[in-house]
Amino acid sequence: MPDSTPTAILCFDFDGTLVDNPSDPYEIAQLEQLLTHMGKRGACWGINTGRTLFHTLDGLKQHGFRLTPDFIIARECEVYHPNEYRRWVDLGDWNARCANDHKKFYKAHAGFFKQLQKHLGSHWPGAKFISDQTEPAGLVVPDDDIMAGVCQWIDAQLGAWPGLGYQRNSIWLRFTHQGYHKGSSLQEVGRLLGVGPEFTFAAGDNYNDLSMLRHEVAHGLACPANAVPEVAQHVGSLGGYLASDDATLGMVGALQHFFYGD
């Protein structure tokens, strides 16, 4: 992390926002040029993703990045930064608090997960509940329409299960403690670095990005042209930047718009 207070925080969702599939090396180079220049002006940049830390690092290599982020928010709630030995370590005590709260969360909501599994089998054929060491409680469904129906059912249960939260990305969903998401994690980064939302930029393309695409978190809001309609509508309603290009090139346009007056 920077030795002094950054002039700004630049935060990007990874898949579909910072990178495309596949990514264009020329577009990645354009983006890195802007990030390098912003870094010389005192800004720091990072990634806010549903991927694990190591999956994110592999993705950066796969997409040809040469720059190392100043921070990574992994699994939408775990905050890391590279130390002086270039090893990725916890940033502050947020991860310890997050792990402890989620341990209690999964135990307290075991009854809800059992109820959900019964409901899935009778209402949404093909929907699958996921529970393993990496993902204690999640879902994958056949298509977006089914996921919309599942989310409506979950939303109707929230009143009976305090603290229940979830993060949706297309046909995937992860259950989380309500206090931990991309928005709260980015706010913690800002608190630790001494940078407020007025000097924070955030960009994303999917439902799980909505929590950080708010003025309480960042005043500079953007989404690429490939963002889901609900995200594009939300960003537009807050006066954010709706890129005319997908993913990487869209982020080039967003940075130029906010920081170079283009």
N, C-alpha and C positions, 0 to 999 in steps of 0.2 A: 504494500500500500504506500501511497505518497507520504513523505516525511512531514509535510505541512498540509493544512486544510485544502482540499481540492477546490478549484474554482467552480466545478460542476461535476455531477454524476451522470453518466450515460449508461442506461440499462436496457438490454435487449433480450427478448425471448430468443431462443435458438432456432429450432426447426420451423421453417416457414416464415421467419422474420429476419434473423441474421444470415441464415443460409437457405439455399434452395436445394432441391433434389432432382438432378445433380446441380452443384454450384458451378458458376462460370469463373474461372481463375482471374479473368480480367476484372470482373465485378468485385471479387474479393480484394484484389489489389487496390481498386479505387476506394473501397471502404477502409482498408487498412491505412491508406494514405491520409484520409480524413481523420481517422482515430489517432494516428501518430501526430498529426498537426495539433489536434485538440489536446493531446497529452502534453505537448510543448507549451500549451497555453494554460496548463495546470489542471485539466480535467482528468478524471479517472473513468474507466469504462468496465462494464461487467456483463455477465450473462445470467439470466433468470429463467430457469428451465425445469421441466418435469423430469429430465434425465438425471441419473446419478452423476456424482462428480467424475468418476472414471469414464463413464459413457460420454460425458461432455468433452473431456480432454481428448478422447479418441475421435470424437466428432470434429474437433478443431483440426486435428491432424488430417483426418479424412478429407476435409473441405479445403485444405491447403493454407490454413492460417499460419502466419509467421509470428504475429503479435501474441503476447500472453495477456489475458485479461487481468485487471487489478483485483477482481473478485468474481466468484461464481456462487450463485444461489442454486443449489441442486435440489431436486425433488420438491421444488417450490417452497422450501423452508429451511434448508441447511446452508449456512453462510460460511464460505471459505475464502482464503486469500493466500497467495504465495509468500512464504517467509524469506529471510535473507539467503537461505540455502535453496530457494526455488522449490521448496516442498509445500504442498497445499495443506494448510492447517486451519483450524477453527478461527473465525474472527470473533473475538469476545467470547462470552459464555452463552450466547444464544443457542447454539446447537445442543448444549447440555440441558438447558431448560426445555428446548423443543423435544428432545428424546424422552425426558422425564414426563412431560405433559402428555405425550402421545402414548406412552406406556400405560398411564392411567386411563387415557381416552379409550383405547382399544378394549381394556378390561371393562370399563363402565358401559360400553356400548355393545357388548357381546350379544345381549338380547335382541338389539335392533338388527344386527347382522344375521342372526338366525331367522328373524321375521322376514328380512329381505330375501334371503335365499329361498324360503318357501314361496314367497310372492313371485319371484323370478320364474320359477318352474311352471307356475300356473298361468302367468300372464304374458311372459315374453320369451317364447321359444328361441333358443340359440343364445340367450344372455347367459353369461358365465361369471360367477363370483370368484375372485382371485384372493388367495390367502397363502402367503409364503413368507420366508424370512425377509426378502427384499420388499415385498408389498403385502403388509399384514391384512389389508382390506381394500379391495378394489373391484372394478367391474370391466368387462368388455362385452359389447353387444354387436349384433350383425350390421346395424346401420344407424345413421344419425336420427332418423325418425323414431326408432325404438328408444334410443338414448334420451330423446326429448320427453318421451312418455315416462321413462324411468325417473328422470329428474323431477318431473311434475309430482310423481308419487312420493319421492324422497322429500321434496319441499313440504308436502302436506304432513309429513311426520316430524318436522323439525321442532314443533312446539312441545312434543312429548319427550324429546331427547336433547336436553340442553348441551351445548358445546359441539353438536354434530355439524360438521362441515364437509364439503367435498370439492374436488377440483376436476372439472371436465375438460377433456381435449378430444374433440371428435367422438369416436366410439369408445374411448377409454375414460375411466373415472377412478379417482383415488379418494378414499375417505380420509379426512384429516380433522384434527382439532380445529375448532372454528377460529381460534386466534392465530393460526399459522397458515399463511398463504403468500403468494408472490408480493402482495401489497405490504403486508406487515413485515416481511423479511427485508424488502427494499427500504422501508422506513427505518428498520434497525441499522442497516448499512449507513443511511444518512445520519442517524443519531451518532453512531460511532465515529463517523468522519467529520461531523460538525457541519453538514450540508443540508439545508432545508429543501422543501419541495419546490420552492421558487427557482432553485438552481439544479433541479433534477429533471432529466429527460427519460421517458420510458416508452418502449415500443413493443407491440405484440400483435398476434393475429388470431388467437383463439379464445375460447370461453375462460380458460384458466388464467388468462392475462388480464381479465377485467378488473381484478382486485388491485392491480398496480396502475391501471389506466384511469386514475382518479386524481383530481387536483389536490386532495389531501396528501397524496404520495408524490406526484410530479406535476409541474405546471406545463412542461413540454411533453405533449402526448402525440403519438403517431402510430399508424398501422400501415402495412404494405397493401398493395392492391388485391392480394390474394386472401386478405382477412375475411373471416366469416361475416355475413351481413350484420349480425347483431353487434359485433365488435366495431365494424366500420361505422354503423349508425351511432353507437355510443361515443366513439372518438369524435365524430363530426358534431354531435350535440354539445360537446364540451369545447368546441373551437379548435380541436386538434388537427394534425396534418394527415390527410388521406392521400397516400402516395399513389401515383399513377403507374408505378412499376411494382412488380412482385419482389418479395423477399429482399435480397442483398441490395439490388439497385434501388429499391424503394427506400431502404435505409440511407443510402447515399443521398437521395433527394431530401429525406427528412432532416439529416444533419445540415445540408446546405441551406435548407429553409430556415431552421432555427438559429444556426450559428454563423451563417455566411450571407444571410439576407438574400438568398436566391429564391 
